[in-house]
Amino acid sequence: MNKIDLLSDGAELPDEIGAYEGIVPMVAVSAANGAGLEALRAALGHDTTVLAGHSGVGKSSLVNALQPELRLETGEISAKWDRGRHTTARAVYLRLAGGAVLIDTPGMREIATGPVDPELLGQVYPDIALLAAGCRFRDCRHGAEPGCAVRAAVEDGRLRVARLASYTRLVGEIEEARTP
């Protein structure tokens, strides 16, 4: 996660990001002030990593912070539109000092899933799948059903609201795509 310097001191991560804590490995960094760069270098190791995200999140700035001599083109967030503009026109394969490989990709406005088997959602949302095993009904949709263990986890703070909202949104998209 780049741009942690924009958070107020002691502020928690926004829910849309914090919902992934403990689900995927995350390293908080700031290309602007260098915070977290050593932890990121260690996490990258000698592996290949793809930097993907919206325009303006600082993918190329992060690469420049890790290895300044690359001098990748970067851009500012548009004051008019409050979003980044595309500066990286194509995916770029970069080998960093230390052996890591980064693939810097152009920014994207939206990521679509394509056809998804709803039975596989537990692989993407293992936390929700684990909680759902405790639901009263096997076909629980985690909406208004009585005895929903997933909603109970949201209510008692074990699961973030944003995480369930993301899951619910994806289920809706899958159902909409399957409806003729």
Secondary structure, DSSP 8 states (H G I E B T S, - for coil): ---GGGS-TT----HHHHTTTTTS------TTT-TTHHHHHHHHTTSEEEE--STTS-HHHHHHHH-GGG------EETTTTEE-----S-EEEE-TTS-EEEE----S-----S--GGGHHHH-HHHHHHHTTSSSTT--SSS-TT-HHHHHHHTTSS-HHHHHHHHHHHHHHHHHH--
